[in-house]
Amino acid sequence: MAKEGKKEVATAAFEKMNKRQQLALLAAVGLKAGPNVSLVYAIDKFRRDKIREVLLYLLFLILFTVSALVQRDVTNSHYYTQTVKNAILNENFPGVTWFKTFKDVSMDGDFWDYMTKVIPKYLYPEEWYNGQPFSTDELNYVLHVNRLVQAPRLRQLRVNKQDCAVPPRLRKILSVCYPSFAPENENKTAITGWPPGEILEYRTDQQLQTSRYSNGLLPYGGGGFALDIPLYFNKSQSLEFFTYLKANKWTDLHTRAVFFDFVLYNPDNGLYLSVRLLFEFLPYGQVRPSSQFRAMRLGFSTLKDYAAVLLDAIVYLFVLFYMVGDCRKLIAMGRGYWTHFWHWFNWVNYMFFAITLVHKLNFLLPALRYINSDGDLDIQQASLDFESLGWMYYQSVNWQAFNNILVWLKAFSFLKFLSAGVANLAYTIALAGKDCGLFLVIFIMVIFAYAQAFHISFGTDIEEYKTLLDAVFGLFKTLLGDFDFEAIKLINPYLGPLPFITFE
């Protein structure tokens, strides 16, 4: 009798629902409407499934959060990176009466001053603060505790000279020019090498095992003219190396980019630090310096490393379990499965997990090969492109960081079962979704229109608007009150402020 009464109550409640609500209930339990579907079973299954899902997802959230935090030692990486960055980028040029650092490099002479005066002093110290010389075991350390683990590499990319398209009035005095770097313009003619008297041949990215780099003003290939500085060099030998190249005009009008790469390892925290200094020799005469620092952990050397991998594996088993569950719902519901927002959300989340996993494997496999191989080659040459490996590591970190947001947002889908107020809020947001989407489209159109206007009007003179993307970010900063109105007004006192005022 109790069972029959329960069935009658369930049937009455179900009949009070409209068609859409009935389909939503069936969809929530992964059932398709039909004559053989039991209403009592659907309601009971819904209740049991939701309790189990909430508890299971809570466990998944805990494991995912712990795994994400354990995989990367953010605090130590931050202090390690900032310490080395401040030391090398803020090192004052010796013999200069004013404060001049890496960021002040702007001419080819500045570049060579940095390479001959700062780099030997920083990478190859030979004595303690009291003048006592280092012992043999104390050499090849930066800041006393960070070991140079492979030969630093100096690599240059060059371009061919071309005929210039100039006005007729200037054709008698201008005949050739040196274009911006592009693969079709690349010069591969041999140049001065090292040791003295040697000729340096061009080598491809496969020969150098170096990948493309895209964090400069232009993307640069992995090939070029490369010289590796052996680890057994001391300060005087490294100074002789750079001085010889400078004296023999190793850089000239053909030069478009010079990379200087080195890698440090700190045994205390087990972190490798890839350092890349890039000097772009721009077509209008400026040398533009930039840097890239990437801290990463390679291989498994501690119990924490193995625990991190185990936790990550468990997280991906959970993801696989959820994917199988969604596939079963898709089979049961057919095309009606795609009418629900959270089902779309789940697959976007799975896609991010898959992308993160690909990047993790692309980082882990080369890292394990490097860690488990013989390190004798590191004395003479740069055997691994740490910048490319670090880029892959940072990609996995960035994708996982964004996925953190999605994983926690998914928790909102369960909150509506805990409180009627939250359920009403979710329902209100769902009803307003279409209007919010239209507002977002209008907002994007306005931002893009003003970004284009600011880029065209002010991009030549103001750093924040030099590219279209920079202009978009600059406008967001303007909305937060971070802008330089005087700089805008200086460009054009009358028409300059007009787009700014209308945007505000």
C-alpha positions as CSV (number, residue, x, y, z in Angstrom):
1,M,0.0,0.0,0.0
2,A,2.8,2.4,0.9
3,K,4.4,1.7,-2.5
4,E,1.1,2.3,-4.3
5,G,0.6,5.6,-2.4
6,K,4.1,6.7,-3.2
7,K,3.5,6.0,-6.9
8,E,0.2,7.9,-6.8
9,V,1.9,11.0,-5.2
10,A,4.7,10.8,-7.7
11,T,2.3,10.5,-10.6
12,A,0.3,13.4,-9.4
13,A,3.4,15.6,-9.0
14,F,4.6,14.6,-12.4
15,E,1.3,15.4,-14.1
16,K,1.4,18.9,-12.5
17,M,4.6,19.6,-14.4
18,N,4.5,21.0,-17.9
19,K,6.0,19.1,-20.8
20,R,9.3,20.9,-20.6
21,Q,9.7,20.2,-16.8
22,Q,8.8,16.5,-17.4
23,L,11.5,16.2,-20.1
24,A,14.0,18.0,-17.8
25,L,13.3,15.5,-15.0
26,L,13.8,12.6,-17.3
27,A,16.9,14.2,-18.8
28,A,18.4,14.8,-15.3
29,V,18.4,11.0,-14.7
30,G,19.5,10.1,-18.2
31,L,16.2,8.6,-19.3
32,K,14.3,9.1,-22.5
33,A,10.5,9.7,-22.4
34,G,8.5,6.6,-23.4
35,P,5.5,4.4,-22.3
36,N,7.7,2.1,-20.3
37,V,9.3,4.8,-18.2
38,S,8.3,4.5,-14.5
39,L,7.7,7.9,-12.9
40,V,8.4,6.6,-9.4
41,Y,11.7,5.1,-10.6
42,A,12.6,8.3,-12.3
43,I,12.1,10.4,-9.2
44,D,13.8,7.9,-6.9
45,K,16.7,7.6,-9.3
46,F,17.0,11.3,-9.6
47,R,17.2,11.7,-5.8
48,R,19.8,8.9,-5.4
49,D,21.8,10.0,-8.3
50,K,22.0,13.6,-7.1
51,I,23.1,12.6,-3.6
52,R,25.8,10.3,-5.0
53,E,26.9,12.9,-7.6
54,V,27.2,15.7,-5.0
55,L,29.4,13.5,-2.7
56,L,31.4,12.2,-5.6
57,Y,32.0,15.6,-7.1
58,L,33.0,17.0,-3.7
59,L,35.7,14.2,-3.5
60,F,36.7,15.1,-7.1
61,L,37.0,18.8,-6.2
62,I,39.3,18.0,-3.3
63,L,41.5,15.7,-5.3
64,F,41.7,18.1,-8.2
65,T,42.6,21.1,-6.0
66,V,45.3,19.2,-4.1
67,S,46.7,17.8,-7.3
68,A,46.9,21.2,-8.9
69,L,48.6,22.8,-5.9
70,V,51.1,19.9,-5.5
71,Q,52.2,19.7,-9.1
72,R,53.8,23.1,-9.1
73,D,55.8,24.7,-6.3
74,V,54.6,28.2,-7.1
75,T,56.1,30.0,-4.1
76,N,59.7,28.7,-4.5
77,S,59.5,29.1,-8.3
78,H,58.5,32.7,-7.8
79,Y,61.3,33.6,-5.4
80,Y,63.9,31.6,-7.5
81,T,62.8,33.3,-10.7
82,Q,62.7,36.8,-9.2
83,T,66.1,36.4,-7.5
84,V,67.9,35.5,-10.7
85,K,65.9,37.9,-12.8
86,N,66.7,40.9,-10.5
87,A,70.4,39.8,-10.4
88,I,70.9,39.6,-14.2
89,L,68.5,42.3,-15.5
90,N,69.3,44.9,-12.9
91,E,73.1,44.4,-12.9
92,N,74.6,47.8,-13.6
93,F,77.1,48.1,-16.4
94,P,80.6,48.3,-14.8
95,G,82.4,51.6,-15.4
96,V,79.3,53.6,-16.1
97,T,78.6,56.7,-14.0
98,W,74.8,56.4,-14.2
99,F,72.5,53.4,-13.6
100,K,72.4,51.4,-16.8
101,T,71.0,47.9,-17.0
102,F,69.8,45.3,-19.4
103,K,66.6,47.2,-20.1
104,D,68.6,50.2,-21.2
105,V,70.2,48.4,-24.1
106,S,69.1,50.2,-27.2
107,M,72.1,50.3,-29.6
108,D,74.5,47.7,-31.0
109,G,77.2,49.2,-28.8
110,D,75.1,48.6,-25.7
111,F,74.6,45.0,-26.7
112,W,78.3,44.4,-26.8
113,D,78.9,46.3,-23.6
114,Y,76.4,44.0,-21.9
115,M,77.9,40.8,-23.3
116,T,81.5,41.8,-22.5
117,K,81.0,43.5,-19.1
118,V,77.9,42.0,-17.4
119,I,77.7,38.4,-18.6
120,P,81.2,37.3,-17.7
121,K,80.9,38.9,-14.3
122,Y,77.5,37.3,-13.7
123,L,78.0,33.8,-15.1
124,Y,81.6,33.3,-14.3
125,P,82.4,34.7,-10.8
126,E,85.8,33.6,-9.5
127,E,86.2,35.0,-6.0
128,W,84.3,35.6,-2.8
129,Y,83.3,39.0,-1.4
130,N,86.6,39.1,0.6
131,G,88.7,38.5,-2.5
132,Q,89.4,34.8,-1.7
133,P,89.4,32.8,-5.0
134,F,86.8,30.0,-5.6
135,S,87.9,26.4,-5.3
136,T,87.3,24.1,-8.3
137,D,84.1,22.8,-6.8
138,E,82.7,26.3,-6.4
139,L,83.0,27.3,-10.1
140,N,80.1,27.3,-12.6
141,Y,77.7,28.5,-9.9
142,V,75.5,31.7,-10.2
143,L,74.9,33.4,-6.9
144,H,76.9,30.6,-5.3
145,V,74.1,28.1,-5.3
146,N,72.6,27.8,-8.8
147,R,74.6,25.5,-11.0
148,L,75.1,26.0,-14.7
149,V,73.9,22.7,-16.1
150,Q,74.7,22.9,-19.8
151,A,76.9,25.1,-22.1
152,P,75.4,28.6,-22.6
153,R,74.5,29.2,-26.3
154,L,74.8,32.4,-28.4
155,R,72.7,32.2,-31.5
156,Q,72.3,34.8,-34.3
157,L,69.7,35.1,-37.1
158,R,70.5,37.2,-40.2
159,V,68.7,38.5,-43.3
160,N,69.8,39.2,-46.9
161,K,70.0,42.7,-48.2
162,Q,67.4,43.7,-50.8
163,D,66.7,46.4,-53.3
164,C,64.7,49.2,-51.7
165,A,61.4,50.6,-53.1
166,V,62.2,54.4,-52.5
167,P,60.9,57.6,-54.1
168,P,62.6,58.7,-57.3
169,R,64.3,61.6,-55.5
170,L,66.3,59.2,-53.2
171,R,67.2,56.5,-55.7
172,K,70.7,57.9,-56.3
173,I,71.7,57.7,-52.7
174,L,69.6,54.6,-51.5
175,S,70.0,51.3,-53.3
176,V,69.7,48.5,-50.8
177,C,68.0,47.9,-47.5
178,Y,67.9,45.2,-44.8
179,P,64.3,44.0,-44.2
180,S,62.6,42.6,-41.1
181,F,63.2,39.0,-40.3
182,A,61.2,36.4,-42.2
183,P,62.1,32.9,-43.3
184,E,62.2,33.9,-47.0
185,N,64.7,36.7,-46.1
186,E,67.0,34.6,-44.0
187,N,70.8,34.9,-44.7
188,K,72.7,31.6,-44.4
189,T,76.1,32.7,-45.5
190,A,78.9,31.6,-43.2
191,I,80.3,34.2,-40.7
192,T,83.1,34.6,-38.2
193,G,83.2,31.8,-35.6
194,W,85.2,30.6,-32.6
195,P,88.0,29.6,-31.9
196,P,89.8,32.4,-33.7
197,G,90.1,31.8,-37.4
198,E,87.1,29.4,-37.6
199,I,84.2,29.9,-39.9
200,L,80.7,29.5,-38.4
201,E,78.2,27.7,-40.7
202,Y,74.5,28.0,-40.6
203,R,72.6,25.2,-38.9
204,T,69.0,24.3,-39.1
205,D,66.6,23.9,-36.2
206,Q,66.9,20.1,-36.5
207,Q,70.7,20.3,-36.2
208,L,70.5,22.7,-33.3
209,Q,67.5,20.9,-31.7
210,T,66.0,24.4,-31.1
211,S,62.3,25.3,-31.6
212,R,60.6,28.4,-33.0
213,Y,60.3,31.3,-30.7
214,S,57.4,33.7,-30.8
215,N,57.7,35.9,-27.8
216,G,59.6,38.7,-29.5
217,L,58.3,41.4,-31.8
218,L,58.5,38.8,-34.6
219,P,58.5,35.0,-34.6
220,Y,62.0,33.5,-35.1
221,G,63.0,30.1,-36.3
222,G,65.1,27.6,-34.4
223,G,68.0,27.7,-36.9
224,G,70.9,30.1,-37.1
225,F,74.6,30.7,-36.4
226,A,75.1,29.1,-32.9
227,L,78.2,29.1,-30.6
228,D,78.1,27.1,-27.4
229,I,80.4,28.3,-24.6
230,P,81.9,25.2,-22.8
231,L,81.2,24.9,-19.1
232,Y,84.9,24.8,-18.2
233,F,85.4,28.4,-19.4
234,N,86.4,30.8,-16.7
235,K,85.8,34.5,-16.6
236,S,88.8,35.5,-18.6
237,Q,88.1,32.9,-21.3
238,S,84.5,34.0,-21.6
239,L,85.6,37.6,-21.8
240,E,88.1,36.7,-24.6
241,F,85.3,34.9,-26.4
242,F,82.9,37.9,-26.5
243,T,85.7,40.4,-27.1
244,Y,86.9,38.5,-30.1
245,L,83.4,38.3,-31.6
246,K,83.0,42.1,-31.0
247,A,86.3,42.9,-32.6
248,N,85.5,40.8,-35.7
249,K,82.1,42.5,-36.2
250,W,80.0,39.4,-35.4
251,T,76.8,41.5,-35.6
252,D,76.2,43.9,-38.5
253,L,73.4,45.3,-40.7
254,H,72.4,41.7,-41.6
255,T,71.7,40.9,-37.9
256,R,68.1,40.7,-36.8
257,A,68.2,38.7,-33.6
258,V,70.7,37.4,-31.1
259,F,69.7,34.8,-28.5
260,F,71.7,34.1,-25.4
261,D,70.4,31.0,-23.5
262,F,71.6,29.4,-20.3
263,V,70.1,27.0,-17.7
264,L,70.5,26.9,-13.9
265,Y,69.6,24.2,-11.4
266,N,69.0,24.8,-7.7
267,P,69.6,21.6,-5.7
268,D,67.8,22.9,-2.7
269,N,64.3,23.2,-4.3
270,G,65.0,20.9,-7.3
271,L,64.0,23.5,-9.9
272,Y,65.6,24.1,-13.3
273,L,65.5,27.7,-14.5
274,S,65.7,28.4,-18.2
275,V,66.9,31.9,-19.1
276,R,66.7,33.4,-22.5
277,L,67.9,36.9,-23.3
278,L,66.8,38.1,-26.7
279,F,68.2,41.1,-28.5
280,E,66.3,42.2,-31.6
281,F,68.2,44.3,-34.1
282,L,65.3,46.2,-35.6
283,P,65.3,47.6,-39.2
284,Y,65.1,51.2,-37.9
285,G,68.4,51.0,-35.9
286,Q,67.2,50.1,-32.4
287,V,68.2,47.0,-30.4
288,R,65.3,45.8,-28.4
289,P,66.1,43.6,-25.3
290,S,63.6,41.1,-23.8
291,S,63.9,38.2,-21.5
292,Q,62.1,34.9,-20.7
293,F,62.5,33.0,-17.4
294,R,60.9,29.6,-16.9
295,A,61.2,27.6,-13.7
296,M,60.3,24.0,-13.9
297,R,60.8,20.6,-12.2
298,L,62.1,17.7,-14.3
299,G,61.6,14.0,-13.6
300,F,60.9,12.3,-10.2
301,S,63.4,12.8,-7.5
302,T,61.3,13.1,-4.3
303,L,58.2,11.4,-2.8
304,K,56.3,14.5,-3.5
305,D,56.9,14.2,-7.2
306,Y,55.5,10.6,-7.3
307,A,52.6,11.7,-5.1
308,A,51.8,14.5,-7.6
309,V,51.7,12.1,-10.5
310,L,49.6,9.6,-8.6
311,L,47.1,12.3,-7.7
312,D,47.0,13.5,-11.3
313,A,46.3,10.0,-12.5
314,I,43.4,9.6,-10.1
315,V,42.0,12.9,-11.3
316,Y,42.1,11.8,-14.9
317,L,40.4,8.5,-13.9
318,F,37.6,10.6,-12.4
319,V,37.4,12.5,-15.7
320,L,37.2,9.3,-17.7
321,F,34.4,8.1,-15.3
322,Y,32.4,11.3,-15.9
323,M,32.9,11.0,-19.7
324,V,31.6,7.5,-19.7
325,G,28.6,8.7,-17.7
326,D,27.9,11.5,-20.2
327,C,28.2,9.1,-23.1
328,R,25.6,6.8,-21.5
329,K,23.3,9.8,-21.1
330,L,23.8,10.8,-24.7
331,I,22.9,7.3,-25.9
332,A,19.8,7.2,-23.6
333,M,18.5,10.7,-24.5
334,G,19.6,11.1,-28.1
335,R,19.5,14.6,-29.5
336,G,17.7,15.9,-26.5
337,Y,21.0,15.5,-24.6
338,W,22.4,18.6,-26.3
339,T,19.5,20.9,-25.3
340,H,20.9,21.3,-21.8
341,F,23.6,23.8,-20.9
342,W,25.5,21.7,-18.4
343,H,26.0,18.9,-20.9
344,W,27.8,21.3,-23.2
345,F,29.7,22.7,-20.3
346,N,30.9,19.2,-19.3
347,W,32.4,18.5,-22.8
348,V,34.2,21.8,-22.9
349,N,35.6,20.9,-19.5
350,Y,36.7,17.4,-20.9
351,M,38.3,19.1,-23.9
352,F,40.4,21.3,-21.6
353,F,41.5,18.2,-19.6
354,A,42.5,16.6,-22.9
355,I,44.5,19.6,-24.0
356,T,46.2,19.8,-20.7
357,L,47.1,16.1,-20.8
358,V,48.7,16.4,-24.3
359,H,50.9,19.3,-23.1
360,K,51.8,17.4,-19.9
361,L,52.9,14.4,-22.0
362,N,54.8,16.6,-24.5
363,F,56.7,18.0,-21.5
364,L,57.1,14.9,-19.4
365,L,58.5,12.5,-22.1
366,P,61.5,14.8,-23.3
367,A,62.1,15.7,-19.6
368,L,62.5,12.0,-18.6
369,R,64.7,11.3,-21.6
370,Y,67.0,14.2,-20.6
371,I,67.1,13.3,-16.9
372,N,67.9,9.7,-17.5
373,S,70.6,10.3,-20.2
374,D,74.3,10.9,-19.9
375,G,75.2,14.5,-19.1
376,D,78.7,14.5,-20.5
377,L,77.6,16.4,-23.6
378,D,76.4,19.3,-21.5
379,I,80.0,20.4,-20.9
380,Q,80.5,21.2,-24.5
381,Q,77.1,22.0,-26.0
382,A,73.5,22.9,-25.3
383,S,71.9,19.4,-25.6
384,L,68.3,20.4,-24.8
385,D,66.2,23.4,-25.8
386,F,65.0,24.3,-22.3
387,E,63.1,27.3,-23.5
388,S,60.9,25.1,-25.7
389,L,60.5,22.5,-22.9
390,G,59.6,25.3,-20.5
391,W,57.0,26.7,-22.9
392,M,55.4,23.3,-23.1
393,Y,55.4,23.1,-19.3
394,Y,53.9,26.6,-18.9
395,Q,51.2,25.7,-21.5
396,S,50.1,22.7,-19.4
397,V,50.1,25.0,-16.3
398,N,48.0,27.7,-18.0
399,W,45.5,25.3,-19.4
400,Q,45.1,23.6,-16.1
401,A,44.8,27.0,-14.3
402,F,41.9,28.0,-16.7
403,N,40.4,24.5,-16.1
404,N,40.4,25.2,-12.4
405,I,37.7,27.9,-13.1
406,L,35.6,25.5,-15.1
407,V,35.8,22.7,-12.5
408,W,34.7,25.0,-9.7
409,L,32.0,26.6,-11.8
410,K,30.6,23.1,-12.4
411,A,29.9,22.9,-8.7
412,F,27.1,25.5,-9.2
413,S,25.1,22.8,-11.0
414,F,24.7,21.0,-7.7
415,L,24.0,24.0,-5.4
416,K,20.4,24.4,-6.7
417,F,19.6,21.0,-5.1
418,L,20.7,22.3,-1.7
419,S,18.6,25.5,-1.5
420,A,15.4,26.8,-3.1
421,G,17.0,30.3,-3.1
422,V,20.0,29.1,-5.1
423,A,17.6,27.2,-7.5
424,N,15.7,30.4,-8.1
425,L,18.8,32.3,-8.7
426,A,20.0,29.7,-11.3
427,Y,16.6,29.8,-13.0
428,T,16.7,33.6,-13.2
429,I,20.2,33.6,-14.7
430,A,19.1,31.0,-17.2
431,L,16.1,33.2,-18.3
432,A,18.4,36.2,-18.6
433,G,21.0,34.3,-20.6
434,K,19.8,35.4,-24.0
435,D,19.6,39.1,-23.1
436,C,23.0,38.9,-21.4
437,G,24.5,37.3,-24.5
438,L,23.1,40.1,-26.7
439,F,24.6,42.7,-24.3
440,L,28.0,40.9,-24.5
441,V,27.9,41.1,-28.3
442,I,27.1,44.8,-28.2
443,F,29.9,45.4,-25.6
444,I,32.5,43.6,-27.7
445,M,31.5,45.6,-30.8
446,V,31.9,48.9,-28.9
447,I,35.2,47.8,-27.4
448,F,36.6,46.7,-30.8
449,A,35.4,49.9,-32.5
450,Y,37.1,52.1,-30.0
451,A,40.2,49.9,-29.9
452,Q,40.6,50.4,-33.6
453,A,40.1,54.1,-33.3
454,F,42.6,54.4,-30.4
455,H,45.1,52.2,-32.2
456,I,45.0,54.3,-35.4
457,S,44.9,57.7,-33.6
458,F,47.4,57.1,-30.8
459,G,49.3,53.9,-31.5
460,T,52.3,55.6,-33.0
461,D,52.9,57.7,-29.9
462,I,51.5,55.9,-26.9
463,E,52.8,52.4,-25.9
464,E,49.4,51.2,-24.7
465,Y,47.9,51.4,-28.2
466,K,50.8,50.3,-30.4
467,T,48.9,47.1,-31.5
468,L,45.2,46.4,-31.9
469,L,45.3,43.8,-29.1
470,D,47.2,46.2,-26.8
471,A,44.6,48.8,-27.5
472,V,41.8,46.4,-26.4
473,F,43.7,45.8,-23.1
474,G,44.4,49.5,-22.8
475,L,40.7,50.3,-23.0
476,F,39.9,47.8,-20.2
477,K,42.5,49.6,-18.1
478,T,40.8,52.9,-19.0
479,L,37.5,51.6,-17.6
480,L,39.3,51.0,-14.3
481,G,40.7,54.5,-14.3
482,D,44.3,53.8,-15.5
483,F,45.0,56.1,-18.4
484,D,47.2,59.0,-19.4
485,F,44.9,61.8,-20.6
486,E,47.7,64.3,-21.0
487,A,49.5,62.1,-23.5
488,I,46.3,61.7,-25.5
489,K,45.7,65.5,-25.4
490,L,49.3,66.2,-26.4
491,I,48.9,64.3,-29.7
492,N,45.9,66.5,-30.8
493,P,44.5,69.0,-28.3
494,Y,41.1,69.1,-30.0
495,L,40.3,65.8,-31.7
496,G,42.5,63.7,-29.4
497,P,40.2,63.8,-26.3
498,L,37.1,63.3,-28.4
499,P,37.2,59.5,-28.7
500,F,38.4,59.3,-25.1
501,I,35.4,61.4,-23.8
502,T,32.8,59.5,-25.9
503,F,34.2,56.1,-24.7
504,E,34.1,57.2,-21.1
